[in-house]
Amino acid sequence: MNSERIGYRPLLLWLSLGVLAGLVCVLGILQYRWIGEISEGEQKKLQDSLRSSLNEVSRDFNSELSAACQALMPRMDEAEELGRVHAYDRRYSQWKNSTSFPGLFRRVAIVLQSGDKLTLRMLDPNRGVFVEATWPPEWNRARERLSERIHGPGDFRPPPQPDPPGPPDPAEASVIVLPRGEPEPFGEQDWLVADLDAHFAANEILPQLLSRHLGENYQRDYQIEVFERGNRAVTFYQTGNGRADFTSRPDAAVPIFDVGPPMRGPEGRGRVRGRGPDPPEDSGRGRWELALRFNAGSLATVVAQARHRNLAISGAVLLLMLGTGAGLVRFSQQAQRLAEMQMEFVTGVSHELRTPLTVIRTAAFNLRGKLANNPSQVERYGALIQQESEKLAAIVEQVLQFARAKAGRAIQDRKPVSVEGLIEDTLQSSRGVLEEAVCEVEKKIEPGLPLILADSMALRHALQNLIGNAVKYGMGGVRWIGIFARAVSISEGLKVEIRVADHGPGIPADERAHVFDAFFRGRRAVLDQKHGTGLGLNLVKKIVEAHGGAVEVESDPGSGTTFVVSIPAIPTENKVELSNSLG
């Protein structure tokens, strides 16, 4: 029942991972749709917000110009009290002393109607009065339009109509013509004519309004250009030294510079259209156009970049979830495999312990009987007990060494050791195993090998494990073991290389990467029912690495196996110091 449950675990793990992958895919599709909908809503929200901000800029700009024009126009009672010309003189003086933009207008004039005649009086800025002057050529169209609005005496005069939509004539693109108040059916009429300094207005008023409605860092975020409607070649304002490129459609654009006539308010005072708590909607008749584009690209590009960034983050999170699930499955499999190997280890160790214990118990029982009086049998059973006790002690010592290695105490004190002496001691300790296997030993040790700094007992135990493995698993048709040692030059100095070889069946390629894993035993060892703990080679690796060395395996099926142990030699400059300290 337990084996069946263990067999179902990998299937359940992979099914769980499949379900997780399906959920991640569904979540990815939903996130793609949600992020798309959010991006579209964000784009519309940004467009509306940007358009609203530009409308505020347009209204405020128009209001500033209208307020300046209104400040120059006297009320009806002022005109009746001082006369029309003197009322304009005083208004200009008051405006000049209070305005923050005295350079707003290049020229200011008034047009007075007397019967069917129009008289132009131009402001003399040095004297601050309006004096009679001739009409400038660029004002001819304004003069013609005012003349068309005048009829003979006694005829009804319709109120002046607003400028027709569309771009104005370039010659009068900056000329503002406003009647003073609302015209009456009969009587004289006068108009204010103001020639706006377009570049002054665009470069002094607009930056303040843009900063107010788009933020102080608007030049960093946006490309902005103000140009004459219908004639982009006439540019009044731009950011970034001409960086703006509006050959394609801008992200937002509004008309500006739409100054209308003042509206009659309480007590006969004029109120500028567009001023007050509820400014009217944009008329669409502005003489200029204010266009805006994001520095990072079009609004669609900016939103698309944000969408791709959000999709990338979401995708990374989903992949991380999927990777975490796959990692958990892999770790679970490794944990299961380790648990199975540990169970096999417990089973193997139990069997390894049971065999010598059984032999010892049987021999002791026999010795208690009549065999005790037979000296030859006593000697035979005593040798058997000694042999099995040594096996038992070896198993216990191996388990203890594995525990010490896991705790980071694979070796004890290190001293200068002769490699030749170490190999001789190892072969002497393994003589019983080698004689029992009737194995030929070939030994080749390069003369004059340098000393190594080692824990001789631990390193001898590692070599004994390699020799024991060769005897146990490497005895094929030829019962032979080779042990070789030589010095090898490396960039850090010298190292001593010890090789333990056999002519056995070799190790399969898929098992070579695992031979040094704890509790690992090859398929052939399991099939041949060769008992072991699966700890020997893992201990060899830990002991050698604790000496600063490395161990490798070279093997091909049918060609034998060679384990290569490399230990750094003691540098020449340290030999005298070590000899003195030990002496």
ZAMARGU-4260 file (C-alpha; in steps of 0.2 Angstrom, whole numbers, plus 5000, padded with zeros to 4 digits):
<rodrens>
0) 5000/5000/5000 | 5014/5012/5004 | 5023/5008/4988 | 5007/5012/4978 | 5006/5029/4987
5) 5024/5033/4984 | 5021/5028/4965 | 5006/5040/4965 | 5016/5055/4972 | 5025/5060/4956
10) 5009/5059/4946 | 5000/5070/4959 | 5014/5082/4959 | 5014/5084/4940 | 4995/5085/4939
15) 4997/5099/4952 | 5010/5108/4942 | 4999/5106/4926 | 4984/5114/4935 | 4995/5128/4941
20) 5001/5131/4924 | 4983/5131/4917 | 4978/5144/4930 | 4993/5154/4927 | 4989/5154/4908
25) 4971/5159/4912 | 4977/5173/4924 | 4989/5179/4911 | 4975/5180/4898 | 4964/5189/4910
30) 4978/5201/4915 | 4981/5205/4897 | 4963/5210/4894 | 4962/5219/4911 | 4978/5229/4907
35) 4972/5233/4890 | 4955/5240/4896 | 4964/5250/4910 | 4977/5257/4897 | 4962/5262/4886
40) 4954/5270/4901 | 4970/5278/4906 | 4973/5285/4889 | 4955/5293/4888 | 4958/5300/4905
45) 4974/5308/4901 | 4967/5315/4885 | 4952/5322/4894 | 4964/5329/4908 | 4976/5336/4895
50) 4962/5344/4885 | 4954/5352/4900 | 4971/5359/4906 | 4974/5367/4889 | 4956/5374/4889
55) 4960/5382/4905 | 4976/5389/4898 | 4966/5396/4883 | 4952/5403/4893 | 4965/5412/4905
60) 4975/5418/4891 | 4959/5425/4882 | 4954/5433/4899 | 4970/5441/4901 | 4969/5450/4884
65) 4951/5454/4886 | 4954/5461/4904 | 4968/5472/4897 | 4957/5478/4883 | 4943/5482/4895
70) 4955/5492/4906 | 4958/5503/4891 | 4940/5506/4887 | 4930/5520/4898 | 4913/5518/4904
75) 4898/5527/4897 | 4898/5539/4912 | 4916/5543/4910 | 4914/5546/4891 | 4900/5558/4895
80) 4909/5567/4909 | 4927/5569/4901 | 4923/5567/4883 | 4927/5551/4873 | 4945/5555/4869
85) 4950/5561/4886 | 4941/5546/4894 | 4952/5535/4884 | 4968/5545/4889 | 4964/5543/4907
90) 4960/5525/4905 | 4977/5522/4897 | 4986/5531/4911 | 4978/5520/4924 | 4981/5504/4915
95) 4999/5508/4912 | 5002/5512/4930 | 4993/5496/4936 | 4997/5482/4923 | 5011/5469/4925
100) 5013/5468/4906 | 5016/5486/4900 | 5023/5479/4883 | 5008/5469/4879 | 5002/5481/4864
105) 5013/5488/4851 | 5001/5501/4846 | 4984/5507/4853 | 4972/5517/4844 | 4953/5523/4845
110) 4941/5525/4830 | 4928/5538/4832 | 4913/5539/4822 | 4906/5556/4817 | 4891/5554/4806
115) 4897/5543/4792 | 4915/5547/4795 | 4928/5537/4804 | 4943/5546/4813 | 4958/5537/4819
120) 4967/5543/4834 | 4984/5534/4838 | 4991/5533/4856 | 5007/5544/4858 | 5016/5533/4871
125) 5028/5547/4876 | 5014/5559/4880 | 5001/5546/4885 | 4987/5554/4874 | 4978/5549/4858
130) 4982/5560/4843 | 4974/5560/4826 | 4984/5549/4814 | 4983/5541/4797 | 4977/5523/4795
135) 4992/5511/4794 | 4992/5500/4778 | 4990/5484/4788 | 4974/5491/4796 | 4965/5493/4780
140) 4954/5478/4782 | 4949/5483/4799 | 4945/5501/4792 | 4934/5493/4778 | 4925/5482/4790
145) 4921/5497/4802 | 4915/5507/4787 | 4903/5493/4781 | 4895/5494/4798 | 4891/5513/4797
150) 4875/5518/4788 | 4868/5535/4784 | 4860/5546/4798 | 4844/5540/4804 | 4846/5522/4798
155) 4846/5508/4810 | 4864/5502/4813 | 4865/5483/4817 | 4877/5479/4831 | 4895/5473/4825
160) 4896/5455/4821 | 4910/5444/4828 | 4924/5440/4816 | 4920/5425/4805 | 4928/5409/4809
165) 4944/5403/4801 | 4962/5411/4801 | 4962/5430/4800 | 4972/5439/4787 | 4991/5439/4791
170) 4992/5458/4790 | 4979/5460/4804 | 4982/5443/4814 | 4987/5453/4830 | 4974/5467/4828
175) 4960/5468/4841 | 4945/5479/4837 | 4932/5481/4850 | 4917/5492/4852 | 4915/5502/4868
180) 4900/5494/4876 | 4885/5489/4866 | 4881/5500/4851 | 4864/5509/4851 | 4852/5511/4836
185) 4857/5529/4835 | 4871/5540/4840 | 4890/5540/4838 | 4900/5525/4841 | 4919/5522/4845
190) 4930/5507/4845 | 4946/5502/4853 | 4960/5496/4841 | 4974/5487/4850 | 4989/5479/4840
195) 4995/5465/4851 | 5013/5461/4853 | 5011/5443/4849 | 5028/5437/4854 | 5028/5447/4870
200) 5011/5439/4875 | 5016/5422/4870 | 5033/5422/4879 | 5027/5432/4895 | 5010/5427/4898
205) 5009/5409/4891 | 5023/5402/4901 | 5015/5407/4917 | 4998/5399/4912 | 5006/5383/4906
210) 5016/5382/4923 | 5000/5385/4932 | 4989/5372/4923 | 5002/5359/4917 | 5015/5359/4931
215) 5031/5368/4934 | 5041/5355/4924 | 5030/5356/4909 | 5045/5359/4898 | 5052/5343/4904
220) 5036/5333/4900 | 5029/5341/4885 | 5033/5348/4868 | 5023/5364/4866 | 5021/5375/4851
225) 5010/5390/4848 | 5007/5396/4830 | 4995/5405/4818 | 4980/5395/4814 | 4981/5389/4796
230) 4999/5395/4794 | 5011/5385/4805 | 5026/5394/4798 | 5022/5409/4809 | 5027/5402/4826
235) 5025/5413/4842 | 5031/5401/4856 | 5039/5384/4857 | 5048/5373/4870 | 5064/5364/4868
240) 5072/5375/4855 | 5061/5368/4841 | 5061/5350/4847 | 5042/5349/4844 | 5037/5339/4829
245) 5019/5341/4825 | 5019/5334/4807 | 5008/5320/4814 | 4993/5324/4825 | 4997/5331/4842
250) 4991/5324/4858 | 4980/5339/4862 | 4977/5356/4853 | 4966/5371/4857 | 4963/5388/4848
255) 4968/5403/4858 | 4968/5422/4856 | 4949/5424/4855 | 4945/5442/4862 | 4927/5447/4861
260) 4918/5463/4865 | 4914/5467/4883 | 4896/5463/4888 | 4885/5476/4897 | 4885/5473/4916
265) 4876/5482/4931 | 4876/5501/4931 | 4881/5501/4913 | 4898/5494/4916 | 4906/5483/4903
270) 4910/5465/4908 | 4923/5456/4898 | 4917/5440/4890 | 4925/5425/4897 | 4928/5433/4915
275) 4918/5428/4930 | 4914/5412/4939 | 4907/5403/4924 | 4918/5406/4908 | 4909/5401/4892
280) 4915/5386/4882 | 4928/5388/4869 | 4921/5397/4853 | 4934/5388/4842 | 4938/5405/4833
285) 4955/5408/4841 | 4968/5416/4830 | 4982/5405/4836 | 4983/5386/4840 | 4991/5379/4855
290) 4998/5361/4851 | 5005/5349/4864 | 5014/5332/4862 | 5023/5321/4876 | 5042/5322/4875
295) 5042/5303/4877 | 5032/5301/4861 | 5013/5302/4857 | 5001/5299/4871 | 4997/5282/4863
300) 5015/5278/4863 | 5017/5283/4882 | 5002/5273/4886 | 5008/5258/4876 | 5025/5259/4885
305) 5016/5259/4902 | 5005/5245/4896 | 5020/5234/4890 | 5029/5238/4906 | 5014/5232/4916
310) 5012/5217/4905 | 5031/5213/4907 | 5029/5214/4926 | 5014/5204/4927 | 5022/5191/4915
315) 5037/5190/4926 | 5027/5188/4942 | 5017/5174/4933 | 5032/5166/4927 | 5040/5167/4944
320) 5024/5158/4951 | 5026/5145/4938 | 5044/5143/4941 | 5041/5142/4960 | 5028/5128/4957
325) 5041/5119/4946 | 5054/5121/4959 | 5043/5114/4972 | 5039/5099/4962 | 5057/5096/4958
330) 5062/5099/4977 | 5048/5087/4982 | 5054/5074/4970 | 5072/5076/4976 | 5066/5075/4994
335) 5056/5060/4990 | 5071/5052/4981 | 5082/5057/4996 | 5069/5049/5008 | 5069/5033/4998
340) 5088/5033/4998 | 5088/5035/5016 | 5076/5021/5018 | 5087/5010/5007 | 5102/5016/5018
345) 5093/5011/5034 | 5089/4994/5026 | 5107/4991/5020 | 5115/4996/5036 | 5103/4985/5046
350) 5107/4970/5035 | 5126/4974/5036 | 5125/4975/5055 | 5114/4959/5056 | 5126/4948/5047
355) 5141/4950/5058 | 5130/4951/5073 | 5122/4934/5068 | 5139/4927/5065 | 5146/4933/5081
360) 5131/4927/5091 | 5132/4910/5083 | 5150/4908/5086 | 5148/4913/5104 | 5134/4900/5106
365) 5145/4886/5099 | 5160/4891/5110 | 5149/4889/5125 | 5146/4870/5121 | 5157/4856/5118
370) 5168/4865/5105 | 5176/4874/5120 | 5187/4859/5123 | 5193/4859/5105 | 5208/4871/5103
375) 5207/4871/5084 | 5189/4875/5084 | 5191/4889/5097 | 5204/4897/5087 | 5194/4896/5071
380) 5178/4903/5079 | 5189/4917/5088 | 5196/4922/5071 | 5178/4922/5064 | 5172/4933/5078
385) 5187/4945/5076 | 5184/4946/5057 | 5165/4950/5059 | 5169/4962/5073 | 5181/4972/5062
390) 5167/4973/5049 | 5155/4979/5062 | 5167/4992/5068 | 5170/4998/5050 | 5152/5000/5047
395) 5150/5010/5063 | 5165/5020/5060 | 5159/5025/5043 | 5142/5030/5049 | 5151/5041/5063
400) 5163/5048/5050 | 5148/5053/5039 | 5140/5062/5054 | 5156/5071/5058 | 5157/5076/5039
405) 5139/5083/5039 | 5144/5093/5055 | 5159/5100/5046 | 5172/5090/5055 | 5178/5078/5041
410) 5196/5080/5046 | 5206/5084/5062 | 5223/5092/5064 | 5233/5093/5048 | 5252/5089/5047
415) 5265/5087/5033 | 5262/5069/5026 | 5272/5059/5014 | 5261/5053/5000 | 5272/5037/4998
420) 5271/5033/5016 | 5252/5037/5016 | 5249/5024/5001 | 5260/5011/5010 | 5250/5012/5026
425) 5234/5012/5016 | 5239/4996/5007 | 5245/4988/5023 | 5228/4992/5031 | 5219/4984/5016
430) 5230/4969/5014 | 5216/4958/5021 | 5203/4963/5009 | 5216/4962/4994 | 5221/4944/4999
435) 5204/4938/5001 | 5199/4945/4984 | 5215/4937/4977 | 5219/4954/4968 | 5235/4959/4960
440) 5240/4977/4965 | 5251/4987/4954 | 5259/5002/4962 | 5268/5016/4954 | 5274/5031/4964
445) 5284/5045/4956 | 5300/5048/4966 | 5303/5064/4976 | 5284/5068/4978 | 5282/5084/4988
450) 5274/5083/5005 | 5255/5087/5008 | 5247/5095/5023 | 5234/5082/5028 | 5225/5073/5042
455) 5233/5056/5038 | 5220/5045/5047 | 5206/5053/5037 | 5215/5053/5020 | 5220/5035/5023
460) 5202/5031/5027 | 5197/5039/5010 | 5210/5029/5000 | 5204/5013/5009 | 5186/5017/5003
465) 5192/5019/4985 | 5202/5002/4986 | 5188/4993/4994 | 5176/5000/4981 | 5188/4993/4967
470) 5189/4976/4976 | 5170/4976/4978 | 5164/4982/4961 | 5179/4982/4950 | 5183/4964/4949
475) 5179/4958/4932 | 5188/4945/4921 | 5205/4953/4927 | 5208/4954/4946 | 5219/4969/4946
480) 5220/4986/4955 | 5232/5000/4951 | 5237/5014/4963 | 5248/5028/4955 | 5254/5045/4962
485) 5263/5059/4953 | 5266/5078/4955 | 5256/5090/4943 | 5261/5108/4940 | 5246/5120/4942
490) 5245/5139/4942 | 5246/5140/4961 | 5261/5128/4962 | 5261/5109/4963 | 5248/5096/4967
495) 5249/5078/4971 | 5238/5067/4960 | 5233/5049/4967 | 5224/5037/4955 | 5215/5021/4960
500) 5210/5011/4945 | 5202/4994/4941 | 5198/4984/4926 | 5180/4981/4931 | 5164/4984/4921
505) 5164/5003/4923 | 5151/5015/4928 | 5136/5020/4916 | 5137/5038/4910 | 5120/5042/4918
510) 5126/5037/4935 | 5143/5045/4935 | 5136/5062/4941 | 5128/5054/4956 | 5142/5042/4962
515) 5147/5055/4975 | 5130/5058/4982 | 5126/5052/4999 | 5116/5035/5000 | 5118/5033/4981
520) 5120/5015/4975 | 5122/5010/4957 | 5109/4999/4948 | 5122/4985/4946 | 5126/4984/4964
525) 5108/4983/4968 | 5105/4969/4955 | 5120/4959/4961 | 5114/4961/4979 | 5131/4968/4984
530) 5128/4976/5001 | 5134/4993/5006 | 5129/5009/5014 | 5131/5021/5000 | 5141/5033/5010
535) 5159/5028/5005 | 5162/5039/4990 | 5152/5054/4998 | 5165/5053/5013 | 5179/5052/5001
540) 5173/5068/4992 | 5171/5077/5009 | 5188/5072/5016 | 5197/5077/5000 | 5188/5093/4998
545) 5192/5097/5017 | 5210/5096/5012 | 5207/5109/4998 | 5208/5096/4985 | 5196/5087/4972
550) 5191/5070/4967 | 5185/5065/4950 | 5179/5049/4942 | 5184/5043/4924 | 5175/5028/4918
555) 5167/5020/4903 | 5156/5004/4903 | 5167/4989/4900 | 5184/4999/4902 | 5186/5000/4920
560) 5185/5015/4932 | 5198/5027/4939 | 5196/5038/4954 | 5208/5053/4953 | 5212/5062/4970
565) 5221/5079/4969 | 5229/5087/4985 | 5238/5103/4985 | 5257/5101/4989 | 5265/5111/5003
570) 5274/5126/4995 | 5293/5125/4995 | 5295/5141/5005 | 5284/5134/5019 | 5293/5117/5021
575) 5307/5124/5032 | 5295/5134/5043 | 5284/5118/5045 | 5299/5107/5049 | 5305/5120/5062
580) 5288/5121/5070 | 5286/5102/5071 | 5304/5099/5076
</rodrens>
